[in-house]
Amino acid sequence: MKKIYQLSTCDTCKRILCELNPPASFILQDIKEEKITEDQLEEMKELAGSYEALFSKRARLYKEKNLKNENLDEARYKNLILEHYTFLKRPVIVNNNEIFIGNSKKTVEAAKASVHG
């Protein structure tokens, strides 16, 4: 599977997509318009190793819900991501059996090498 989970209203996602210039074989999914399914999240988790790896602690709702004071387990991370798209660390780039999560320079460079390598 070649897929990019992103948010079309996010300037960082737009910048990374522009940098990445993914081939037409990649499917773009705007996670606000098309919610992440449990199956999709399960596939991402298999590649990432955990739901926590996919979870954004920078999300506004993370602070609003005061989640940093909770002891979150894998089930809670999963439910929060399914509950609201902002809890998914973005973008998530899946290139067959490789996954690249987030917007760090190192992650984006590795994704570019994988996508165009």
Buried (B, 14 or more C-beta within 10 A) or exposed (E): EBBBBBBEEBEBBBEBBEEBEBEEEBEBBBBBEEEBEEEBBEBBBEBBEEBBBBBBEEBEEBEEBEBEEEEBEEEBBBEBBBEBBBBBBBBBBBBEEEBBBBBEEEBBEBBBEBBEE
